[in-house]
């Protein structure tokens, strides 16, 4: 048996919408709407001001489980940090939504501010206040009331910044395990970047960079796997890049030649998903004069590697400034 509703009368009044069936139009209480909008604006500010109190929720788990810990402790730490992050994002969106509702209420009030305050508002005017483009602009809306919130966001927002640009502001850098760290950063328009780094002892370093848009959807996800080995006097570093679907998209191989502790040469090849070289950079250093020559070649439209740039750096002069030509 269903529980009795102790607020049956209030529920009936709040859900009563005769105008949906062609009944009387909506009566607008202008003063009430403006007061309501002001109240929501205050609530939005209050929520935003309290967001800082959530910071310890993401920091304390990392402080509680540090160093070499059991796998179960790692799992607890990761879950607590993830939950704190989700709660922070939720409150940010809640504050934004509360502000949007207040703006809509103020827009409806402004639509009838020049009238007699008892004119009936049509449903279309309410829909316009919430950004519905299928309805016309209310005739009574003052000309000074410009674009909707969504239009303002679209006008002032820019493209999601590149994952490695300086537009990101680091918000946290949390150890997930003895060999894993998670760095989060905020973009200028509500975007979020997560960089997960895994560095096992003696193994390849894996870095996964995921960028989320302001709507929470994944914009890009790139994983790089970097391994280094030595063969004689040569250090070989291979970086493999994978897309969000797990397919390899590029490989960068760098070979550094040593004569003792001195670097005598370096070559870097960038290969595409098919394994074809698209760029090659070769640097050589004369062991006697220390003159350096760098040659950059790129694949042309015919698929051939052709020299694009050559830089020759001469030995240091008495003033300590090298000469460069190319």
C-alpha positions, 0 to 999 in steps of 0.5 A: 500500500502506497504511503499517504502524501502529507502534502497532497494539497500543496502537490495539487496546487504546484502541479496544477497547469490548466493553461496546458489544456487551453485554459487561462494564461499564466498570471505573472507577479512581477514583484514576486518574480524579481524577489525570486530572482534576487533570492536565487542569485544570493543562493548561487553566490552562497553555493559558490562561496562554500565550494572552497570548503570541499578542497580538504575532501580531495586532499585528506585521502592523499595525506592519509594513504601515502607511500607504500600502502596496500592495494585496498588502501590505494583503491579507497584513496582513488575512490574518495578523491574521485567522489570529491571531484564529482561533488565539486563539479556537481556544486559548480553546475548546481550554482550555475543552474540556480543562477540560470533559473533566476535570470529566467525569472528576471527576464519574464518580469522584464517582459511585462515591466512596462505593462500594468503588472496584471497582464497575462504571460503566455507560455511562449514568453516563459519559453523564451526566457529559458532560451527556446529559439522556436518562440518569438521575442516578447513584445514587452521585453525592453531593448536593453535586455540582450542575449540569453545566457546560452548566447552569452556563453557561446559568444564569449567562450573560446575553443577548448585549449590545447592539452599542453597550453598555458591556459590550464590552471592546475587544481590538484596533483594527487598520488594514486599509488606508489607509482601513479599520480593524477593531476587535474587542471581547470580550463578558462571556460569550465573545461577539465583536464586529467593527466594520469602518469604511471611510472613502474620501476624499470618499465615504460612511463605511461601518461594519459591526458584526457580533456573534458568540455564544460558539458562534461563530455570527453573532448580528447584522450591521448596516451603516450608510452615512453621507454628508454634502453641503451645499446652500446654508446647509444640511448634509444627512447621510443614514445608511442602515442595512442588515441581514445580508441586505443589505436596507435597514431604515432611513434617518435624514436630518438637516438642519442650518441655518446662519447663517454659523457659527451653527446656527439649526435642525436637523431629523431624520427616521427612515424605515422600510424602506418609506420612511415617516417613523416619527419626526421631531425639529425643533429651532429656535433664535431667532437673537436670544434664542437660545431653543431649541424641540425638538419630537419627533413619532412615528407612532401606530397610525393611521400619523399623526405626532403630537407626543410631546414638546416642550422649550423651553430659555430664554436663559441667566440671569445665573447661566448656567443655562438654564430648561427647560420641557415 
